[in-house]
């Protein structure tokens, strides 16, 4: 019993020293290098790898999916890091709830305001699934309010009396 307690104390001490070593010698960031999108690299990569692959072509590809094609998005990007709800553009119109499903894929992108190789911006690729068949995507803050007001799916034009 005494040997087990001594062994446990040594194990806890080693774990505590390893944790403090990572604080003393933090991991050095690698340079940010834009790259072509690759599904396998996206799924297995860290947040910076994902950020390096973000481009307008990928966002357009996501926007071309329909709401009922979420399995194809999972095939392309893997499971999202977070699934939540957000209010969207047609809140309260035509009896719609205004809440849509929101998938977040965490990324780290260049911070254009600072040295991009040492200061990466923590963001998320946000995919909004509209109630009426549309998908919209954007890159934005990872935390906070995720409400977004793009044109998702079909919106009925407003009737006015003006010519």
N, C-alpha and C positions, 0 to 999 in steps of 0.2 A: 504494500500500500504506500509506503514511504517513497519507494522508487517511482511509482506512478505519479505522485505529487511532484517530485523533483523533475521528472520528464515533462509534465504539464507546464511547470514554471519555465523551463528552458524553451519549450515550444512557444509559449506566449511571449517570452522575451525576444525570441528570434523574429516572430511576426511583427512585434512592435518596432524593432530596429529596422526591419525592411520597410515598413511604412514611413518611418522618419527619414530614411535614406532617399526615398523618392521625393520628399519635400526639399531636402538639401540639394539633390541633383535631379532637377526636373528634366523630363524628356525634351530634347531639343526639337523644335518644329522643323518639318521639312519644307523646302520651297514649294510654293503653290504653282502647279503646272497644269494648264488647261489640257484636257484630253478628250478623245472621242468617247461617246457613250458605249459601254459594254455591260450588258445585263448581269453577267456573272461577277464582274468586278464591282458593280454597284451593290449587289446583294451581299458580297463578302467584304466590301471595303469599309473603311472608317468614314466618319462624317466629312473629312477633308477630301477623301477620294471621291465621294459622291458630289461634293461641291465643285470639284475639278471637272466633272462630267456634265454639269448643268449647262444647257445651251438652249436657244430658242427652238431648235429642231426637236429636242426632247419634249419641251412644253407643248409644242404643236401636236406632236404624236399623241400625247396624253389627252389633249382637248378633242381629238378626233374619235376617242372612244365614247361609247354610250354608257349611261348609268348601269345598264344590265350587263356590261362587260367588265365588271370589277375583277373577275377572275383573270382577265387578260392583263390588267394592271398589276395584279399580284405576280403573274408570270414574268412580267417585264421588270418590276422593281422589287419584288419580294413583299413580305408583309410589312405594313406601315409600322413606324415606331410608336405611333399613338393614333387612336381613333376617337373622335369626339363629335360634337355638334357645333354649328355656327349659324348665325343669322345671315341671310343672304338678300339679294337685291329685291326680290318681290315680296318682302315681308308684309303680310296683311293684304295683299292683292288677290283678288279672285278666290278668296277663301283659302289660300295657301298659308301654311303655318309660318313660312319664312325660315324655318330651321332646316338645314341640310346636313348630311353626313360629311364629315371632314376627316381626311386622312392626312397625317403629318409624317413626312420622311425628313429626319434631321440631316442637315448639311452644314458645312463650314465653307464660307465663300470669302473672296477677297474683300478686305475693308479698304475701299478706295481712298478713304480719308487718312489712312495711316499706311505704314510700310506693310504691304500685302503679304510679305513672306514671314512676318513675325506676328502680325495682328489679324487673325482670321475672325470673321463675323459669324456668330452662331445664329443660323437661320433654319427655316424648314421649307421644303417643297410642300405646298398645300394643295390638295386635290379636293374640290368641292363637288359633291354629287347632288344635282338638282332633282327635285321631286318630279319634274316633268320631262326627264330624259336627257338632260344636258350635263356636261362635266366642264368645269373650269379649273385652271391651275395657275398658281403664281408662287413666287418665292418671297417670303416675308419673315418677320420676327417669329422665333420659335415659341416664345412665351407671350402671355398677355391675351388681349382680345383678338379673336380670329374672325370677327365679322368682316364680310367682304361684299361689295356691291358691284359685281360684274354682271354682264348679261348672260344668264345661264338658261339654256333651253329656249323654249318659245315664250315670248312675252306678248300679250295682246296690246296693240297700239292704243294709246289713250284717245278717247273721243273728245274733240273740242269743237266749239262753234266757230272758230276762226277759219278763214280761207287760206 
